[in-house]
Structures are given as C-alpha cells and as structure tokens.
Amino acid sequence: MTQRETWTTRLGFILAAVGSAVGLGNIWGFPFQAGRNGGAAFLLVYLVVVLLVGLPAMLMEFVVGRRSKKNPVDAFRELGYGNWTFAGALTAFIAFWILSFYSVVGGWVIRYLVGSLTGAYFGGTEVGNYFLSIAMGPDAVAFHALFMLLSVGIVALGVSDGIERATKLMVPSVVVLLVGIAVWAATLSNAGAGYDFYLSPDLGEVQWGTVIPYAVGQAFFTLSLGMGAMITYASYLGEDDSLPADGGIIAVLNTLVGVLAGLVVFPVLFHYDPNIDLSGAGGSGTAFTTLSSAFAGLGGAGRVLASVFFFVLLIAALSSSISLLEVVTSYVLDNTDYERSSVSVGAGSAVFLFGLPAALGLNWLGLQNASGIDTLTWYNDIAYNLLLPLSVLAVAVFVGWVYGRDALDEIRRGSETGNWFSVTWLWFVRLVVPAGILFTLVLGVQTLLVNAQVLAGPVFEFG
C-alpha cells in the first residue's frame, strides 16, 4: 500500500474542508431552499440547526477520521470496532451517490458559464428554452464527463499538491467574488424587498413539517456531513490541531458563504420581479431558469454578472466534488498498491457511469414527470431525506455511546477549550444530534412517500 499523505499546513486543511462544504449546496441550493421554505424563517432554522446539530456532528466525524488515520470504511475497524464498518461504508456510498448527480449539475454550471459569456440564453424565449436544451441528452452527458474530468485531475495530483493547492486558490476566490457581486446587487432597485424576504422571518407562516427536514438536510449537505468527506480529510490531520477551533472556523465560513449567496440571489430576483413567487422554486432546473431569467433581464450588466456568478458556482462545485471523489479514492489507496492517478480515474469513471441516468433524463421509478428532466430531484431527495440522516445518526450513536471516552480524549487533543466543552459536546452528540436526526428522518421519509404517491398526504404535520 502507498504511504498516506498529510496536509502541509493547518490552513490547507481548513480551506479544503471549507471548500468541501462550500459548494453547490451553498450557492445554488441554499437560496432556493430558503425561497421555497419561507425565506428568513428557513434561514433562522438553518442557523439553529448548524449550531446545535451541524457543528457537533462535524466534530464527531473529525474525531473518527483523525483518531483512525483511515478512510471512512476502514476507520471503524482501525478503532477496534469492526462491527461498525457498515457506518463508514454507508458514508462512502453516499459520497458516491451524491457525486454522481452533483457532477451532472456541475456540467450544467459549465454550460451556463459558457452561455453567459456568449449570451446564448439572453433574448426572447431563449431563457426558458436554454435549460431544456442542456438538461439531458448527449450534451448533458458530455459536460457531466467534463466536470468529472476536472475533478479527477485535481484529486490525481494528491492531497497536498492537488486538493490543498487547489482549495487555497478556490475558497478565497469564491468569497471575494461573492462579496463583489453582493455589493453590486445591493444597488439594484427592489433589493430591499429581497433582503426583507431573506432576513425578516415570519414564524407564523412556517410549515415546520417541511422546513425542519430540509433545513437539517441542507445543514448536513452544506457542511459535507454524512458523506465521509470530513472523516477522510480529518484522517490527513496532525495530532496537534485543535478540532473544536478548526470545526468552528469551518462552520462559520461555510455559513457565511451560504448567507452571502442569498444576499446576491434575492436582490437580483426581486429586481427582476418584485412580486416573484419562490414557493415552487428549488427543483433541479428551477434554480437555473429563474436566476438566469433575472440575469437576462438586467441587459448587458446581467451578462457580466451572470458570467461571474456561474464562474463562482463552478469553482465552488469543484471544491466540493474533489472532496467526495477523495472519499472513494482514499478507500482504494488504503487497501491496494495502485497509483493515485489510476485510482482517481477509475473512481471518477464509476461515478460518471452511475450519474448517467440523471444526465440522460430517464424517468426512474415513475417518481418524476413524463419528460424525465427532474430525475435529478429524485437523487437529491433520497440523499437529503433518507441517506444523510441515516449516516449521521449511525456515526453519532457510535461516537456518543460506543466510543465515548476515547472520543473525549481525541476531541481534547491539541485543544485548549477545557473539560466543560468536551463533555458538553459529547452529550450533544449523545442526545441532541440523534433527537434532531430522528425527528427529521420521520418527516423526510414521509416527504419521500408523499412524493412517490405511496401516501396521499402527510401523516404528521407541524405548523
């Protein structure tokens, strides 16, 4: 087996982890999840979930990764609990699952970047038709392959020479460019209405049974939890790094980018249409068609803004995709003597093939409309409502109730937070995180069954 790599600097790990978290889930998904779930109310619930569930869950994944120095599948065996290997295998499968449809969306981002630069969807009915022309079929497959090829190229270079160097450039670029666009968006007419929708919660209008599972799923997705990425990245860490400090920085930066994306998206949308109804937004294509329509409505300035926005989106998407591909790659590298370049190509090829149905628009299981364009939504909802909660729950039970004392020892290593923090964290992992996940899981499965028309309507309703 090849010698295991490590991060060359603490900053490298932090930016790589932030890059894993800051992706399509933040910039593409977060504003539209907020849009269809009450705007500011969703934002408020999301922030609470990140603090009470997301950060403790991130630290428990760091504990497993750094303590074991292994990939997620082998980590539990390395810690002496081989019967818990299923938990790590589930996270690796989820990384594979999510990346397969994530790459398809990444291909769409490349197409929209090109379309913004050339003005392909600016004018007449082109805005509405553009997504339909690129969402599925041979072109979608080709750009799905291109996005995966870019991801493979970075991962093939290694942890320090590939992932660390790339994310040191990507993450600051995302933040700087988003700040620039947000400042410009603030000058648009009706920007205030967008801010009001986004930042002024009306809790009386919240449908808790819908908002809570999506907020928890969004927190898991945007923090890269439950998919093995944080376990994998932490496995390359040194023992002197403070896990609580690093986790706090990563969670704050990730959340700030998500909030910042909303400060771009909502002013643009409300400038485009002061009476816009976002309650039905958030599907795999709606985010693209709605936002690109708003950009097109800005004329020449919109073309520049769209180009910058989709460039930012592409950088963010790549920084996340490489972390998911590294999960699969690290497992093979830890168990074989194959070269990293060969393994990353093989893993990327497998992911590409698994994502073909979403790129081709096949109507799997009859869960989507006849056109099949929203097949990707099926991939996404399975991940949000079922797989991610199950995965995080399994790791929480292991760390909280099985590995407890050793977990405390690891969370304290390199940290100056004191005994009170580690003990409080462990009880959050034992009680608060599982309680939040179980509640979410029930509502999430219910959502899946209603969407699949197995249930005529919700059995449990809140709000």
C-alpha positions as CSV (number, residue, x, y, z in Angstrom):
1,M,0.0,0.0,0.0
2,T,1.1,3.5,-0.8
3,Q,2.3,5.8,2.1
4,R,-0.5,8.0,3.4
5,E,-0.3,11.7,2.7
6,T,-1.0,14.6,5.1
7,W,-1.8,18.3,4.9
8,T,1.2,20.5,4.7
9,T,-0.4,23.3,6.8
10,R,-3.4,23.8,9.1
11,L,-4.7,26.4,6.8
12,G,-4.6,23.9,4.0
13,F,-6.9,21.6,5.9
14,I,-9.3,24.4,6.9
15,L,-9.6,25.7,3.4
16,A,-10.0,22.2,2.0
17,A,-12.8,21.4,4.5
18,V,-14.4,24.8,3.8
19,G,-14.1,24.0,0.1
20,S,-15.8,20.7,0.6
21,A,-18.7,22.4,2.5
22,V,-18.9,25.5,0.2
23,G,-20.3,24.1,-3.0
24,L,-23.5,23.9,-5.0
25,G,-25.4,23.2,-1.7
26,N,-24.5,26.7,-0.5
27,I,-24.6,28.9,-3.6
28,W,-27.1,27.0,-5.9
29,G,-29.1,25.1,-3.3
30,F,-29.3,27.2,-0.2
31,P,-31.0,30.4,-1.5
32,F,-33.6,28.3,-3.3
33,Q,-34.2,26.0,-0.4
34,A,-34.8,29.3,1.6
35,G,-37.0,30.6,-1.2
36,R,-39.4,27.7,-1.2
37,N,-39.4,27.3,2.6
38,G,-40.2,30.8,3.9
39,G,-37.1,32.8,3.3
40,A,-35.9,34.2,6.6
41,A,-37.7,31.6,8.6
42,F,-35.7,28.9,6.8
43,L,-32.5,30.8,7.4
44,L,-33.3,31.1,11.1
45,V,-34.0,27.3,11.4
46,Y,-30.9,26.5,9.4
47,L,-28.6,28.6,11.6
48,V,-30.0,27.0,14.8
49,V,-29.5,23.5,13.2
50,V,-25.9,24.3,12.2
51,L,-25.1,25.4,15.8
52,L,-26.9,22.6,17.7
53,V,-26.6,19.7,15.3
54,G,-24.2,20.5,12.5
55,L,-21.1,21.6,14.4
56,P,-21.3,18.8,17.0
57,A,-21.7,16.3,14.1
58,M,-18.8,17.7,12.2
59,L,-16.6,17.3,15.3
60,M,-17.6,13.7,15.7
61,E,-16.6,13.0,12.2
62,F,-13.2,14.8,12.8
63,V,-12.7,12.5,15.8
64,V,-13.2,9.3,13.8
65,G,-11.0,10.5,11.0
66,R,-8.0,11.8,12.9
67,R,-8.1,9.0,15.5
68,S,-8.1,6.3,12.9
69,K,-5.9,7.8,10.2
70,K,-8.0,5.8,7.7
71,N,-10.7,6.2,5.1
72,P,-14.3,6.1,6.4
73,V,-14.8,2.4,5.6
74,D,-11.7,1.2,7.4
75,A,-11.8,3.8,10.2
76,F,-14.1,1.9,12.5
77,R,-12.1,-1.3,12.1
78,E,-8.9,0.6,12.9
79,L,-10.5,2.0,16.0
80,G,-11.3,-1.6,17.1
81,Y,-15.0,-1.8,16.2
82,G,-15.1,-3.8,13.0
83,N,-18.9,-4.5,13.5
84,W,-19.4,-0.7,12.9
85,T,-17.8,-0.8,9.5
86,F,-21.2,-0.5,8.0
87,A,-21.5,3.1,9.2
88,G,-18.3,4.0,7.3
89,A,-19.4,2.1,4.2
90,L,-22.7,4.0,4.2
91,T,-20.9,7.3,4.2
92,A,-18.7,6.2,1.3
93,F,-21.7,5.0,-0.7
94,I,-23.5,8.4,0.0
95,A,-20.4,10.2,-1.3
96,F,-20.5,8.1,-4.4
97,W,-24.3,8.6,-4.8
98,I,-24.2,12.4,-4.3
99,L,-21.3,13.0,-6.6
100,S,-23.0,11.1,-9.4
101,F,-25.8,13.7,-9.6
102,Y,-23.7,16.6,-8.4
103,S,-21.4,16.1,-11.4
104,V,-24.4,16.4,-13.7
105,V,-25.3,19.7,-12.1
106,G,-21.6,20.7,-12.4
107,G,-21.9,20.1,-16.1
108,W,-25.0,22.4,-16.2
109,V,-22.9,25.1,-14.5
110,I,-20.2,24.9,-17.2
111,R,-22.9,25.2,-19.9
112,Y,-24.4,28.2,-18.1
113,L,-21.0,29.8,-17.8
114,V,-20.4,29.4,-21.5
115,G,-23.9,30.6,-22.2
116,S,-23.4,33.7,-20.1
117,L,-20.2,34.6,-21.9
118,T,-21.7,34.1,-25.3
119,G,-25.1,35.4,-24.5
120,A,-26.7,32.2,-25.6
121,Y,-29.8,32.5,-23.4
122,F,-30.1,36.3,-23.4
123,G,-33.0,37.3,-25.5
124,G,-36.5,36.4,-26.5
125,T,-37.7,33.0,-25.3
126,E,-34.2,31.6,-25.1
127,V,-34.0,31.9,-21.3
128,G,-36.8,29.4,-20.8
129,N,-35.7,27.1,-23.5
130,Y,-32.0,27.1,-22.7
131,F,-32.3,24.8,-19.7
132,L,-34.5,22.4,-21.6
133,S,-31.8,22.2,-24.3
134,I,-29.0,21.4,-22.0
135,A,-30.5,19.5,-19.1
136,M,-30.4,16.0,-20.6
137,G,-29.2,14.1,-23.6
138,P,-25.7,13.8,-25.3
139,D,-24.7,17.4,-24.4
140,A,-25.5,16.9,-20.7
141,V,-23.6,13.6,-20.7
142,A,-20.6,15.3,-22.3
143,F,-20.5,18.2,-19.8
144,H,-21.1,15.7,-17.0
145,A,-17.9,13.9,-18.2
146,L,-16.0,17.2,-18.5
147,F,-16.9,18.2,-14.9
148,M,-15.8,14.8,-13.6
149,L,-12.6,15.0,-15.6
150,L,-11.7,18.3,-13.9
151,S,-12.4,16.8,-10.5
152,V,-10.3,13.7,-11.3
153,G,-7.4,15.9,-12.5
154,I,-7.2,17.7,-9.1
155,V,-7.6,14.5,-7.0
156,A,-5.0,12.7,-9.1
157,L,-2.3,15.2,-8.1
158,G,-2.7,14.2,-4.4
159,V,-3.7,15.7,-1.1
160,S,-1.0,18.4,-0.8
161,D,-0.2,19.1,-4.5
162,G,-3.7,18.7,-5.7
163,I,-6.5,19.2,-3.2
164,E,-4.7,21.6,-0.8
165,R,-3.2,23.8,-3.5
166,A,-6.5,24.0,-5.4
167,T,-8.7,24.9,-2.5
168,K,-6.2,27.5,-1.3
169,L,-6.9,29.3,-4.5
170,M,-10.6,28.3,-4.9
171,V,-12.1,29.2,-1.5
172,P,-10.7,32.8,-1.2
173,S,-11.7,33.4,-4.8
174,V,-15.3,32.3,-4.1
175,V,-15.5,34.6,-1.1
176,V,-14.0,37.7,-2.8
177,L,-16.1,37.3,-5.9
178,L,-19.3,36.7,-4.0
179,V,-18.7,39.8,-1.9
180,G,-18.2,41.9,-5.0
181,I,-21.4,40.6,-6.6
182,A,-23.3,41.2,-3.4
183,V,-22.2,44.8,-3.2
184,W,-23.3,45.3,-6.8
185,A,-26.6,43.6,-6.2
186,A,-27.3,46.0,-3.3
187,T,-27.6,48.8,-5.8
188,L,-30.5,47.2,-7.7
189,S,-34.0,48.5,-7.4
190,N,-36.2,46.4,-5.0
191,A,-33.1,45.0,-3.4
192,G,-34.7,46.0,-0.1
193,A,-37.6,43.7,-0.8
194,G,-35.2,40.8,-1.4
195,Y,-33.4,41.5,1.9
196,D,-36.7,41.7,3.7
197,F,-37.8,38.3,2.4
198,Y,-34.5,36.8,3.2
199,L,-33.7,38.4,6.5
200,S,-37.0,39.1,8.2
201,P,-38.6,35.9,9.5
202,D,-42.3,35.4,9.8
203,L,-42.5,32.4,12.0
204,G,-46.3,32.3,11.8
205,E,-46.1,31.3,8.2
206,V,-43.6,28.4,8.7
207,Q,-44.7,24.9,7.8
208,W,-42.5,23.2,10.3
209,G,-43.0,19.7,8.9
210,T,-41.5,20.8,5.6
211,V,-38.9,23.4,6.8
212,I,-37.2,21.3,9.5
213,P,-36.2,18.2,7.5
214,Y,-35.0,20.4,4.6
215,A,-33.1,22.7,7.0
216,V,-31.4,19.7,8.6
217,G,-30.7,18.1,5.3
218,Q,-29.3,21.4,4.0
219,A,-27.1,21.7,7.0
220,F,-25.7,18.2,6.5
221,F,-25.3,18.7,2.8
222,T,-23.6,22.1,3.0
223,L,-21.3,21.0,5.9
224,S,-20.4,17.8,4.0
225,L,-21.7,15.6,6.8
226,G,-22.7,12.0,6.5
227,M,-20.8,11.5,3.2
228,G,-17.4,10.6,4.5
229,A,-15.6,13.8,3.3
230,M,-14.9,15.2,6.8
231,I,-13.7,11.8,8.1
232,T,-11.4,11.5,5.1
233,Y,-10.0,15.0,5.3
234,A,-9.5,14.7,9.1
235,S,-7.6,11.5,8.6
236,Y,-4.8,13.5,7.0
237,L,-4.6,15.8,10.1
238,G,-1.8,16.1,12.6
239,E,-2.4,15.4,16.3
240,D,-1.7,18.9,17.5
241,D,-4.5,20.6,15.6
242,S,-7.5,21.8,17.7
243,L,-10.6,20.1,16.3
244,P,-13.1,22.4,18.1
245,A,-11.3,25.5,16.7
246,D,-11.0,24.2,13.2
247,G,-14.6,22.9,13.2
248,G,-15.8,26.3,14.4
249,I,-13.9,28.2,11.7
250,I,-15.2,25.8,9.0
251,A,-18.8,26.0,10.2
252,V,-18.7,29.8,10.4
253,L,-17.1,30.3,7.0
254,N,-19.4,27.8,5.3
255,T,-22.5,29.5,6.8
256,L,-21.3,33.0,5.8
257,V,-20.9,31.9,2.2
258,G,-24.4,30.4,2.2
259,V,-25.8,33.7,3.7
260,L,-23.7,35.7,1.3
261,A,-25.1,33.8,-1.7
262,G,-28.6,34.8,-0.6
263,L,-27.5,38.4,-0.5
264,V,-26.7,38.0,-4.2
265,V,-29.6,35.9,-5.3
266,F,-32.6,37.6,-3.6
267,P,-31.9,41.2,-4.6
268,V,-31.4,40.0,-8.2
269,L,-34.7,38.1,-8.2
270,F,-36.7,40.8,-6.6
271,H,-35.3,43.4,-9.0
272,Y,-36.3,41.1,-11.9
273,D,-39.8,40.6,-10.4
274,P,-41.0,42.4,-7.3
275,N,-43.9,40.0,-6.9
276,I,-41.9,36.9,-7.6
277,D,-43.3,33.7,-6.0
278,L,-40.5,31.4,-4.9
279,S,-42.7,28.8,-3.1
280,G,-42.3,26.4,-6.0
281,A,-38.6,27.1,-6.6
282,G,-35.7,24.8,-5.6
283,G,-36.1,22.0,-8.1
284,S,-33.1,20.8,-10.1
285,G,-33.8,23.1,-13.0
286,T,-35.9,25.9,-11.4
287,A,-32.9,27.5,-9.7
288,F,-31.1,27.8,-13.1
289,T,-34.1,29.0,-15.1
290,T,-35.3,31.5,-12.5
291,L,-31.9,33.0,-11.9
292,S,-30.9,33.1,-15.5
293,S,-34.1,34.9,-16.4
294,A,-33.3,37.5,-13.8
295,F,-29.8,37.9,-15.2
296,A,-31.1,38.3,-18.7
297,G,-33.5,41.0,-17.6
298,L,-30.5,43.1,-16.5
299,G,-29.3,43.5,-20.0
300,G,-25.5,44.0,-20.6
301,A,-24.7,44.2,-16.9
302,G,-26.6,41.0,-16.4
303,R,-24.4,39.2,-18.8
304,V,-21.3,40.2,-16.9
305,L,-22.9,39.4,-13.5
306,A,-24.1,36.0,-14.8
307,S,-20.6,35.1,-16.1
308,V,-19.0,36.0,-12.7
309,F,-21.8,34.2,-10.8
310,F,-21.6,30.9,-12.7
311,F,-17.8,31.1,-12.6
312,V,-18.0,31.3,-8.8
313,L,-20.5,28.4,-8.8
314,L,-18.1,26.3,-10.9
315,I,-15.2,26.9,-8.5
316,A,-17.4,26.0,-5.5
317,A,-18.8,22.9,-7.2
318,L,-15.3,21.7,-8.0
319,S,-14.0,22.3,-4.4
320,S,-16.9,20.1,-3.2
321,S,-16.7,17.4,-5.8
322,I,-13.0,16.7,-5.2
323,S,-13.7,16.0,-1.5
324,L,-16.4,13.4,-2.4
325,L,-14.2,11.8,-5.0
326,E,-11.3,11.7,-2.4
327,V,-13.6,9.6,-0.2
328,V,-13.8,6.8,-2.7
329,T,-10.2,7.3,-3.8
330,S,-8.8,7.1,-0.3
331,Y,-10.5,3.8,0.4
332,V,-8.9,2.1,-2.6
333,L,-5.5,3.7,-1.9
334,D,-5.6,2.4,1.8
335,N,-6.3,-1.1,0.6
336,T,-4.3,-1.6,-2.6
337,D,-0.9,-0.7,-4.2
338,Y,-2.4,1.1,-7.1
339,E,-1.1,4.6,-8.0
340,R,-3.3,7.6,-7.1
341,S,-3.7,8.7,-10.7
342,S,-5.1,5.3,-11.7
343,V,-7.4,5.1,-8.7
344,S,-8.8,8.5,-9.2
345,V,-9.5,7.9,-12.9
346,G,-11.2,4.6,-12.0
347,A,-13.3,6.1,-9.3
348,G,-14.3,9.1,-11.4
349,S,-15.3,6.8,-14.3
350,A,-17.5,4.7,-11.9
351,V,-19.2,7.9,-10.6
352,F,-19.7,9.1,-14.2
353,L,-21.5,5.9,-15.2
354,F,-23.7,5.9,-12.1
355,G,-24.8,9.5,-12.9
356,L,-25.8,8.8,-16.5
357,P,-29.5,8.3,-15.7
358,A,-29.7,11.9,-14.4
359,A,-27.8,13.2,-17.4
360,L,-29.9,11.2,-19.9
361,G,-33.2,12.2,-18.2
362,L,-34.5,8.8,-17.6
363,N,-37.7,8.7,-15.5
364,W,-36.6,6.3,-12.8
365,L,-39.4,4.6,-10.8
366,G,-42.0,6.9,-12.2
367,L,-41.2,9.5,-9.4
368,Q,-40.9,12.4,-11.8
369,N,-42.9,14.0,-14.6
370,A,-43.1,12.4,-18.0
371,S,-40.3,14.5,-19.5
372,G,-37.8,13.0,-17.1
373,I,-36.0,16.3,-16.7
374,D,-36.4,16.3,-12.9
375,T,-34.9,12.8,-12.4
376,L,-32.1,14.5,-10.6
377,T,-34.5,15.7,-8.0
378,W,-35.1,12.1,-7.1
379,Y,-31.4,11.6,-6.5
380,N,-31.3,14.7,-4.4
381,D,-34.4,14.0,-2.3
382,I,-33.2,10.4,-1.5
383,A,-29.9,12.0,-0.3
384,Y,-31.5,14.8,1.7
385,N,-34.4,13.0,3.3
386,L,-33.0,9.5,3.9
387,L,-29.3,8.7,3.3
388,L,-27.7,11.7,5.0
389,P,-29.8,11.5,8.2
390,L,-29.2,7.7,8.5
391,S,-25.5,8.1,8.0
392,V,-25.0,10.9,10.5
393,L,-27.2,9.1,13.0
394,A,-25.1,5.9,12.8
395,V,-21.9,7.9,13.4
396,A,-23.5,9.8,16.3
397,V,-24.6,6.6,18.1
398,F,-21.1,5.2,17.6
399,V,-19.1,8.2,18.8
400,G,-21.6,9.1,21.6
401,W,-22.4,5.8,23.1
402,V,-19.8,3.3,21.9
403,Y,-16.6,5.3,21.6
404,G,-17.4,7.9,24.2
405,R,-14.3,8.0,26.5
406,D,-11.9,7.7,23.6
407,A,-13.8,10.3,21.7
408,L,-13.4,12.7,24.6
409,D,-9.7,12.0,24.6
410,E,-9.4,12.8,20.9
411,I,-11.5,16.0,21.0
412,R,-9.3,17.3,23.8
413,R,-6.0,16.6,21.9
414,G,-4.5,19.8,20.8
415,S,-7.4,21.9,22.1
416,E,-7.5,24.5,24.9
417,T,-11.3,24.6,25.2
418,G,-11.4,22.9,28.6
419,N,-13.1,19.9,30.0
420,W,-16.5,21.6,30.0
421,F,-16.6,21.9,26.2
422,S,-15.7,18.3,25.5
423,V,-18.2,16.9,28.0
424,T,-21.0,19.2,26.7
425,W,-20.1,18.2,23.1
426,L,-20.3,14.5,23.9
427,W,-23.8,14.9,25.4
428,F,-24.9,16.9,22.4
429,V,-23.7,14.0,20.3
430,R,-25.5,11.5,22.5
431,L,-28.8,13.3,22.8
432,V,-29.4,16.5,20.8
433,V,-27.9,15.3,17.5
434,P,-29.8,11.9,17.4
435,A,-33.1,13.6,18.5
436,G,-32.8,16.1,15.8
437,I,-32.0,13.5,13.2
438,L,-34.8,11.1,14.2
439,F,-37.4,13.9,14.0
440,T,-36.0,14.9,10.6
441,L,-35.8,11.3,9.4
442,V,-39.5,10.7,10.1
443,L,-40.6,13.8,8.3
444,G,-38.1,13.2,5.5
445,V,-39.3,9.7,4.8
446,Q,-42.9,10.9,4.9
447,T,-42.0,13.5,2.2
448,L,-40.5,10.8,0.1
449,L,-43.6,8.6,0.4
450,V,-45.9,11.5,-0.4
451,N,-43.8,12.5,-3.5
452,A,-43.9,8.8,-4.6
453,Q,-47.7,8.8,-4.1
454,V,-47.4,6.0,-1.6
455,L,-49.1,8.3,0.9
456,A,-52.0,10.5,-0.2
457,G,-50.8,13.2,2.2
458,P,-48.7,13.9,5.3
459,V,-49.5,11.8,8.4
460,F,-47.5,14.1,10.7
461,E,-48.0,17.8,10.3
462,F,-46.5,20.7,12.3
463,G,-47.4,24.3,11.6
